[in-house]
Amino acid sequence: MPDWRAYARGRLPRLRVPPERENEIVAELALQLDQAFAEALAGGASEADALRRAEAQFADWPALAREIDAAEARLAAQLEPSRGGALAGCWHDLRYAVRFFRRNPGFAAIATITLAFGIGGNTAVFTMVDAVALRSLPYHDPGQLTAIETRKAQQPELEPWTSASDLQDMRARTGAFSAIAGISPMWNVVLTGLGDAQRLTALYVSADFFPLLGVNPAVGRGFRPDEDNGAQTSHVVMLSYSYWQRQFGGRANAVGKSLALDNALYTVIGVLPAAFRYEGEPLAGTAEEIDVWLPLSANPIVPSPRGLRFLKVVARLKPGVSPEQSGHQLRALAAALAEKYPGTNRGFAFYVQPLRAQVNGRFRVAMLLLLGTAGFVLLMACANVANLLLARAAVRHKEIAVRVALGASRFRLLRQLFTESLCLASAGGILGLAVAFAGLKLLIAAAPASLVRAQDVRLDIRALAFACIAVWLCAIAAGLPPAWRTVRADIEAALRESGRGLTAGHHRLRATLVVAQVAAALALLASAGLLVRSFQRLLDVDPGFQARNLLTISTQIPQAANTPAGRTAMYRLIRDRLLAVPGVVDVAAVSRLPLMGMNLSTWIFVEGKSTPGEPGADVEYRAATPSYFSTMRIPLRAGRIFDDRDDANAASITLINETMARKFWPGGDPVGKRIKLGDHPAQAPWITVVGVVGDVRHVGIDTQPLPEMYRAYAADPLGSPMLVIRTATDPKPLVSALSAKVRSVSAEVPAYNVWLMQDLVDRSTAQRRFVMWLLSAFALTALLLAVVGVYGAVAQSVTQRTPEIGLRMALGASPAAALRLALGQGIRLAAVGIAIGAAAAVGLAQLMRKMLFEVQPLDPVAFTAAALALAVCAALASYVPARKAARIEPLAALRR
Amino acid sequence: MILLALLEARARHGYELAKLIESESDKKLQFHVASLYPMLYRLERKGLVEGRWVEKAGERRRRFYRLTAQGRRALAQQRRNWREFAQALNRLTGFNHA
């Protein structure tokens, strides 16, 4: 008789239990072997046979040891909590999970990749949304920073620029702020004396701008108040960190050096920190690197009249002062100024809002929509993985059923199954970080500059935290429902020979998941459809001018030439020099250009329409040179354009746009009609309409044109004209040469706000375009996931029902009937999903109302197209397994 | 549940339990003996059964398992669950005898 104890001891690997307990276990197993051996002998078996039968009872000793260790782990945990017994249990679960995935590599790969794209995509979108719309501004005590904006009561959509004189009054006459700083538009200055002349981007800011933000120079010092008091021009300059590195190699002795900027010498006094960026935009929708910072009083247009609004204003609230109190003070000030300076300030008010809202307010809704969409897609990816896990569970139910019937706890099994899904999600998360990295690069490349370039968008600790949360969410969303379902179903099915009964519950859960996926896909497809339709409409909009090969430069006529005749002469000089540049076709000047975010309006008295003594009608006011309309390609609709012969009586004629013609002379011919300007028509001379020109989308491509009048340049020579230059080819290579030409007229003539008109047009649609693309990409991903879901559900159902279908066919059902059966199932799932999704889409469309352009939230085209696309794709996805059903061999199926 | 039910009447040792499961279910329920012992240890750790070495006259020393009070309660609860489940199944399938 063999020594069974030695046999068992020799084969059982070391257990993680105390030695005396291990001895007990070995003894008990030896007893089992011994009795089986003895019984076989007693039953008449040969000794060799009996030996074989006894040994067959424990075929896999290492597996037995693991099982015993797991069973005893509870004891270890109770006895020695400090030794990490629960941890050992988790470790066991983990190893078990890894073994399971090794045995099912295809399943593991598909689930991991699905989750990787879900988690990675979400992390990338979150990182962008976080940087653009969620994170607080990187300045000292950002909650106290506010933006002050000058807005016209009827035109809140216009850019909120403030005049230098109004800024002075704000400082002097409000007590709510500890500091108020003005920021100029972006300025181009030319640096000479350090090799080739360079065009640098500059901002002029108040001396208290940097202290207000809590920014200290990295090297040197900031502006002193006396360097910005306007009494004298202080020639000091601060460098951005990147320019300091580029030009001076980061050497500290750059401070004290002189820079020749626009032919004046400026002393470098300091360098800004590397991380510093001003997040408030100098011109909304643009975000260029600023090279040098200059004191505001050094800006050539600061001494301009009150009517020239060109500054952005940022302020810090005094401690304890609420934004409402400051707003109240500013409203009172605006009212007082409107009374004192009605010509420039009537109808204008000052508004205060958190700086953060000014920076990201326009993006917030779109960004949150994108984040929500990405989250939706992640949940759909989870649903797909949950479906995969359910399909696996159907295969594994015997293994689980035995464990349950013999006493394994529900918690223990749940933990095991959850560990598996957590493993999948973690692998998906790790791979997802790579996806996020690549995705973020794509997003940054595709996003409008205004959205991401001003911000520091990169994967950081917040993104990592988000990815971790996403991993847990995926593990729970994808893992728990199937795990719970499996454990429950298996307890019920434990004692049955066949586990077929449990698949009914699985099937219901799978169907529910698929319906939810289809519903989510429909909601996203319909929303994306609405945005695509909006964008189509937007692209169809005629801006009213031809932006291609058009460039604009803003300039300023120097004080010395500041008479009407002087301005005209100076403008002609500039025009002639520009026209002499090869490639320049046409040059013109205007007081306000479309899409620049600046506006000026006036009140008019219309002959035969207005009543003396009542407030005049509000129309947009422009002064333009005769060539403006041909340069911009603004079409003439009636009458004539001004020409040089009009110079003598320029003050008595005007052009109007179509909207103004329709508003005041509907159905009639406005040419020859007369108006007067201003508040006091009795004293004003008559002005005759000589022509009607096409409407121009001045505020934005998506904003309706307002009534506009154009006066002849000769009647109102511009102090700060905006030059428009049409070139024969792409004007980009000419930017530097043309700016230099403008400046060559006089050292006092600046060139700033240099833009390609096409860039301004694109800027006006860039955000919509980006959101549309992104949402469409998510919607297509959702469609794909839903299709995979439908396919999986129908395919599994066909597999499970093969015997039933075989029986039906044996009883005379045709293959076509089998095809219909399977196809019908897929289409039913899709139909329910589409119905639920349509209801969700209606709600979502209402939330998106603000983002739509000339498209109704319930646009039938978008909704029908989404439903149709989904239905067709679901039918195709069902067709593949349905064809398999039609090809079932009745005999083979019944034999299963 | 099976193990708890088999231990309800009296204490039994491992070999006996294995034979009983096989014979009482007319060999319809099969499982490896290798699963039995880990399961018994697990139930023991949960306090549902209690194992003890017993030496009877003329027999060799064996480890007997018996149900604890907690085990009895767990068995009663599992029986109730099972009965409800079986009844539900019967109603659904139309069988009168489970």
Boltz contact constraints between the chains, C-beta under 6 A:
constraints:
  - contact:
      token1: [A, 28]
      token2: [B, 63]
      max_distance: 6.0
  - contact:
      token1: [A, 32]
      token2: [B, 14]
      max_distance: 6.0
  - contact:
      token1: [A, 32]
      token2: [B, 15]
      max_distance: 6.0
  - contact:
      token1: [A, 35]
      token2: [B, 15]
      max_distance: 6.0
  - contact:
      token1: [A, 57]
      token2: [B, 33]
      max_distance: 6.0
  - contact:
      token1: [A, 58]
      token2: [B, 34]
      max_distance: 6.0
  - contact:
      token1: [A, 64]
      token2: [B, 34]
      max_distance: 6.0
  - contact:
      token1: [A, 67]
      token2: [B, 38]
      max_distance: 6.0
  - contact:
      token1: [A, 68]
      token2: [B, 38]
      max_distance: 6.0
  - contact:
      token1: [A, 71]
      token2: [B, 38]
      max_distance: 6.0
  - contact:
      token1: [A, 71]
      token2: [B, 41]
      max_distance: 6.0
  - contact:
      token1: [A, 71]
      token2: [B, 42]
      max_distance: 6.0
  - contact:
      token1: [A, 72]
      token2: [B, 41]
      max_distance: 6.0
  - contact:
      token1: [A, 74]
      token2: [B, 45]
      max_distance: 6.0
  - contact:
      token1: [A, 75]
      token2: [B, 45]
      max_distance: 6.0
  - contact:
      token1: [A, 402]
      token2: [B, 31]
      max_distance: 6.0
  - contact:
      token1: [A, 406]
      token2: [B, 35]
      max_distance: 6.0
  - contact:
      token1: [A, 406]
      token2: [B, 39]
      max_distance: 6.0
  - contact:
      token1: [A, 407]
      token2: [B, 3]
      max_distance: 6.0
  - contact:
      token1: [A, 407]
      token2: [B, 39]
      max_distance: 6.0
  - contact:
      token1: [A, 407]
      token2: [B, 42]
      max_distance: 6.0
  - contact:
      token1: [A, 407]
      token2: [B, 43]
      max_distance: 6.0
  - contact:
      token1: [A, 492]
      token2: [B, 85]
      max_distance: 6.0
